[in-house]
């Protein structure tokens, strides 16, 4: 160990008595019986006697946590109930099946689907499997864009000795009125409120709103440009004419700012000054009358639309994002046929807020 001498200049040490010396070489400091600056001693510390071990036994009980009986020792399906709202295109979401038994495995013997709407459940551990203690598995539930108008379906995971492992799905299926708008005529949107007037005996009046949201009437022109578009429009009208359509608000469309990939739960789009984009409303991704997908908006944060279901296909930046209302065609609809392969007509929809 090196010894480095030093000297502190003889100025007054502030706060020390004047009898103390500032010369560091004048005295030696001792610590624990040794002198500062002595060589270190290496070696092991030993004791002549054995090391005594002290031990004692403790008794305990297995006490469940607060709420443990409600959470554990059963099969849990998340979500237990799913409201898909208005379905316009294929919709998918994750379903978790969790064996919360902490010491026992559970055998899945069957996965059954019942009801209307065309619910499909795939993935996970399959229809038959063994779930170990605490094991969970993620399944994928899907609904097609076409099918029954009313969705009321139940998926049941059957486990030996267990009940309540099921999921109920409800909703209404719509179809998007996807033909492009012909801007040779203006897009008309009329808002209708309803109120009543209460008149007192003194002649004073009070006006009261009977609707919290206005009724919307949308009128726009559609002109098909190819035989394929004409055939698709005819099939759409004759196949869905008495049901509810998803009606795009074409003047409020906005381009997709960033590509959307399968599995995404958000879209990047500028919704500024476009009131059709709203939390709880519907939007459609659109590139042509034959290529589109619709989603329900969970919430809006700046230029991000958060969706309630996953994007199932890849969409490039620049695809149109259009707010959608739900509405029905009027009782009578005239179709113009300038030529035998082309349709040109005005379509009027009576819409409601989603």
C-alpha positions in Angstrom: 0.0 0.0 0.0 1.5 3.4 -1.0 2.0 6.1 1.6 1.5 9.6 0.1 2.7 12.5 2.4 0.9 15.8 2.2 0.9 19.2 3.8 -2.0 21.5 4.3 -0.9 25.2 4.1 -1.1 27.1 7.4 -4.2 29.2 6.9 -6.7 29.3 9.7 -9.1 26.3 9.6 -12.5 27.9 9.8 -14.5 26.4 12.6 -11.5 24.7 14.3 -9.9 25.7 17.6 -6.7 27.7 17.1 -4.6 25.1 19.1 -5.0 22.5 16.3 -2.2 22.1 13.8 -2.7 22.2 10.1 0.3 19.9 9.6 -1.0 16.5 8.5 2.4 14.7 9.2 2.4 15.7 12.9 0.0 13.1 14.2 -1.2 9.5 13.4 -4.8 8.5 13.4 -5.8 5.1 14.6 -8.9 3.1 13.5 -9.9 -0.2 15.1 -6.5 -0.7 16.9 -4.4 -0.3 13.8 -2.3 2.6 12.5 -3.2 4.5 9.5 -0.7 3.6 6.8 0.1 0.1 8.1 0.2 -2.8 5.7 -3.1 -4.7 5.4 -3.3 -8.2 6.8 -4.8 -10.9 4.7 -6.4 -14.2 5.9 -9.6 -15.9 7.1 -11.4 -15.3 10.3 -11.8 -18.6 12.2 -13.7 -19.6 15.3 -12.7 -22.6 17.5 -16.3 -23.8 18.0 -18.9 -25.0 15.5 -21.4 -22.5 14.0 -24.7 -23.0 15.7 -27.9 -23.1 13.6 -31.1 -21.7 15.1 -34.4 -22.9 13.6 -38.0 -23.0 14.5 -41.1 -24.4 12.9 -44.0 -22.1 11.8 -47.6 -23.2 11.2 -49.8 -21.5 8.6 -53.0 -21.8 6.6 -53.9 -21.3 3.0 -56.1 -18.2 3.0 -57.6 -17.0 -0.3 -57.1 -13.4 -1.3 -59.9 -10.9 -1.2 -62.3 -11.7 -4.1 -60.4 -15.0 -4.7 -63.5 -17.1 -4.8 -65.0 -15.0 -7.5 -61.8 -15.0 -9.7 -60.2 -18.4 -9.2 -61.3 -22.0 -9.4 -63.4 -21.6 -12.5 -63.2 -21.1 -16.3 -63.4 -17.4 -17.4 -64.2 -16.2 -21.0 -63.2 -12.6 -21.8 -65.4 -11.0 -23.1 -68.5 -12.8 -21.8 -70.8 -10.5 -23.9 -69.9 -8.8 -27.1 -72.0 -6.1 -28.8 -70.7 -5.6 -32.3 -73.2 -2.8 -33.1 -73.7 -2.4 -36.9 -71.6 -4.8 -39.0 -70.9 -3.6 -42.5 -67.7 -5.7 -43.3 -65.9 -8.7 -41.9 -65.2 -8.1 -38.2 -62.8 -9.8 -35.8 -61.8 -9.7 -32.2 -59.8 -11.7 -29.6 -61.4 -14.0 -27.1 -59.4 -15.2 -24.1 -60.3 -18.5 -22.3 -58.6 -18.8 -18.9 -58.5 -21.8 -16.5 -58.2 -20.0 -13.2 -57.8 -23.3 -11.2 -54.5 -23.0 -9.4 -53.8 -26.7 -8.9 -56.0 -28.6 -11.4 -56.1 -29.0 -15.1 -59.4 -28.8 -17.0 -60.3 -30.7 -20.2 -62.1 -28.8 -23.0 -64.4 -31.4 -24.7 -66.2 -29.2 -27.3 -66.6 -25.8 -28.8 -70.2 -25.2 -30.1 -71.7 -22.3 -31.9 -75.4 -21.5 -31.9 -77.8 -18.8 -33.1 -77.9 -16.5 -36.1 -75.3 -14.2 -37.6 -72.6 -16.6 -38.9 -70.2 -16.4 -35.9 -67.0 -18.3 -36.3 -64.3 -19.0 -33.6 -60.9 -20.3 -34.6 -57.3 -20.5 -33.2 -56.4 -21.0 -29.6 -56.0 -24.6 -28.4 -58.8 -25.8 -30.7 -62.1 -27.5 -30.0 -60.6 -30.1 -27.7 -57.6 -29.6 -25.4 -56.3 -29.7 -21.9 -55.9 -26.4 -20.0 -53.3 -26.6 -17.3 -53.5 -24.8 -14.0 -53.6 -21.1 -14.7 -53.3 -21.6 -18.4 -55.1 -19.3 -20.9 -55.5 -19.3 -24.7 -56.5 -16.6 -27.2 -59.1 -17.5 -29.8 -60.2 -15.4 -32.8 -63.9 -14.6 -33.3 -65.1 -13.4 -36.7 -68.3 -12.3 -38.4 -68.6 -12.1 -42.1 -69.8 -8.9 -43.8 -72.7 -10.8 -45.5 -75.3 -12.9 -43.7 -78.3 -12.6 -41.5 -79.6 -9.0 -40.8 -79.8 -9.8 -37.1 -76.8 -11.2 -35.2 -77.7 -13.2 -32.0 -75.1 -15.9 -31.5 -73.5 -17.9 -28.7 -70.2 -19.6 -28.5 -69.8 -22.2 -25.7 -66.6 -23.9 -24.5 -67.6 -27.1 -22.8 -65.3 -28.1 -19.9 -65.7 -31.2 -17.7 -67.4 -30.1 -14.5 -67.6 -26.4 -15.5 -70.4 -24.1 -16.5 -70.6 -20.5 -17.7 -67.7 -20.7 -20.2 -69.6 -19.0 -23.0 -69.8 -15.7 -25.0 -72.9 -14.0 -26.4 -72.6 -11.9 -29.5 -75.3 -9.4 -30.6 -75.6 -6.8 -33.4 -77.1 -5.8 -36.7 -75.7 -6.4 -40.1 -75.7 -3.6 -42.6 -74.2 -3.3 -46.1 -72.4 -0.3 -47.4 -74.0 1.6 -50.3 -70.6 1.6 -52.0 -71.1 3.0 -55.6 -69.1 6.2 -56.1 -70.8 9.6 -55.9 -71.3 11.3 -59.3 -70.3 14.9 -58.7 -72.1 16.2 -61.8 -75.0 17.0 -59.4 -74.5 18.3 -55.9 -74.6 16.1 -52.8 -77.5 17.2 -50.7 -77.8 16.7 -47.0 -80.9 17.9 -45.2 -81.2 18.0 -41.4 -84.6 17.7 -39.7 -85.3 18.6 -36.1 -88.6 18.0 -34.3 -90.0 20.2 -31.5 -93.3 21.0 -29.9 -94.7 24.3 -28.5 -96.4 24.3 -25.1 -98.8 27.3 -24.7 -99.9 28.4 -21.2 -103.3 30.0 -20.4 -101.5 33.4 -20.2 -100.3 33.0 -23.8 -96.7 32.3 -23.0 -95.0 29.7 -25.1 -92.3 27.1 -24.3 -90.5 25.2 -27.1 -89.2 21.7 -26.4 -87.0 19.5 -28.5 -88.4 16.0 -29.3 -85.1 14.7 -30.9 -81.7 14.9 -29.4 -80.2 14.1 -32.9 -81.6 15.4 -36.2 -82.9 13.2 -38.9 -80.7 13.3 -42.0 -81.9 13.0 -45.6 -79.1 12.3 -48.0 -79.5 12.6 -51.8 -76.7 12.1 -54.4 -76.3 10.9 -57.9 -74.7 7.6 -58.9 -73.6 6.7 -62.4 -72.0 3.3 -63.0 -69.2 3.3 -65.6 -68.6 -0.4 -66.3 -70.9 -3.5 -66.7 -69.4 -4.9 -63.5 -70.4 -1.8 -61.5 -73.9 -1.9 -63.0 -74.4 -5.6 -62.1 -73.1 -4.9 -58.6 -75.5 -2.0 -58.1 -78.5 -4.1 -59.3 -77.6 -6.9 -57.0 -77.2 -4.5 -54.1 -80.6 -2.8 -54.7 -82.6 -6.0 -55.2 -80.8 -8.0 -52.5 -80.9 -5.4 -49.7 -83.5 -2.8 -50.7 -85.8 -3.4 -47.7 -82.9 -3.4 -45.2 -80.7 -0.7 -43.7 -77.7 0.6 -45.7 -74.6 2.2 -44.5 -74.7 5.6 -46.4 -71.3 7.3 -46.9 -71.1 11.1 -46.3 -68.9 11.7 -49.4 -68.2 15.4 -48.9 -66.5 14.6 -45.5 -64.2 11.9 -46.9 -60.5 12.2 -45.9 -57.4 10.3 -47.2 -55.6 7.7 -45.0 -52.4 9.4 -43.9 -50.5 6.1 -43.2 -50.8 2.5 -44.4 -53.1 0.3 -42.3 -51.9 -3.3 -41.7 -53.8 -6.4 -40.7 -54.4 -6.4 -36.9 -54.3 -2.6 -36.5 -56.8 -1.1 -34.2 -56.4 2.5 -35.4 -56.4 4.6 -38.5 -54.4 7.8 -39.2 -56.8 10.3 -40.8 -57.4 14.1 -40.5 -60.9 14.5 -39.1 -60.7 18.3 -38.6 -63.9 20.1 -39.5 -65.6 16.8 -40.5 -68.3 16.3 -37.9 -69.3 12.9 -39.4 -66.2 11.4 -37.7 -67.4 10.8 -34.1 -66.8 8.4 -31.3 -69.4 5.6 -31.6 -69.9 6.3 -35.3 -69.1 4.3 -38.4 -66.4 4.8 -40.9 -65.5 3.0 -44.2 -62.2 2.5 -45.9 -62.9 2.8 -49.6 -60.8 2.4 -52.8 -63.5 1.3 -55.2 -67.2 0.1 -55.2 -65.9 -3.4 -54.9 -63.1 -2.8 -52.3 -64.1 -1.4 -48.9 -64.3 -2.2 -45.2 -66.2 -0.6 -42.4 -65.5 -0.1 -38.7 -67.0 1.4 -35.6 -65.0 4.2 -34.0 -64.2 3.8 -30.3 -62.6 7.2 -29.8 -60.8 10.0 -31.6 -57.4 11.4 -30.5 -56.0 14.0 -32.8 -55.4 12.5 -36.2 -56.0 8.9 -34.9 -59.2 7.0 -35.1 -59.3 4.2 -32.6 -61.4 1.3 -33.8 -63.5 -1.3 -31.9 -62.4 -4.2 -34.3 -59.2 -5.1 -36.1 -58.2 -4.2 -39.6 -58.2 -7.5 -41.6 -56.5 -6.4 -44.8 -53.6 -4.1 -45.8 -54.7 -0.6 -46.9 -52.3 1.8 -48.6 -51.9 5.4 -47.6 -54.3 7.6 -49.7 -57.3 5.2 -49.4 -60.4 7.2 -48.6 -61.8 7.1 -45.1 -65.5 8.1 -45.2 -67.9 8.7 -42.3 -71.0 6.5 -42.6 -74.7 6.9 -41.5 -77.3 4.2 -41.4 -80.3 4.8 -43.5 -82.9 3.2 -45.8 -84.0 4.0 -49.4 -87.3 5.6 -50.0 -90.3 3.5 -50.9 -89.9 4.1 -54.7 -86.7 4.3 -56.6 -86.3 5.3 -60.2 -83.4 3.8 -62.2 -82.2 5.5 -65.4 -80.7 3.4 -68.2 -78.9 5.7 -70.7 -77.5 2.5 -72.3 -78.2 -1.2 -71.4 -75.0 -1.6 -69.4 -75.1 1.7 -67.5 -77.2 3.0 -64.6 -77.6 6.7 -63.7 -80.0 7.8 -61.0 -80.5 9.9 -57.9 -80.7 7.9 -54.7 -82.3 9.4 -51.5 -81.8 7.9 -48.1 -83.6 8.7 -44.8 -80.8 8.4 -42.3 -80.3 8.4 -38.5 -77.3 9.0 -36.3 -75.5 5.8 -35.6 
